[in-house]
Amino acid sequence: MLIHVVKSKIHRVKCTGADLNYIGSITIDQDLMEAANIIEGEKVQIVNNNNGERIETYAIPGPRNSGEITLNGAAARRVAKGDILILITYAIMELEEAKSFKPALVFPNEENNLLN
């Protein structure tokens, strides 16, 4: 049996921008992407702690050590700069593999989104 499990999570980052005119996606500081084991183009679920919205899009890398977390395209209508977000990716794996799998959990500094 295959099941969906949390692969990675970037917990409580501050939205740094919302660009309605961009084609789509979420721009994430490349350092955060690597720490959370998220690759370019990977599906990401965004949970907005400020308004309860849940959005799915794909990741694109932003400048390293920038703390950038920008929602692009239509998703920009669901966030405001300064909103606190949780970014989650999932993997599909066999039940036995999932029992011992450990997700990458990242807890950046909430003020600047940088790794401590």
Helices and strands as residue ranges (DSSP letters): E 2-14, E 17-19, E 25-29, H 30-35, E 43-48, E 54-62, E 69-72, G 73-78, E 84-94, H 95-100, E 104-106
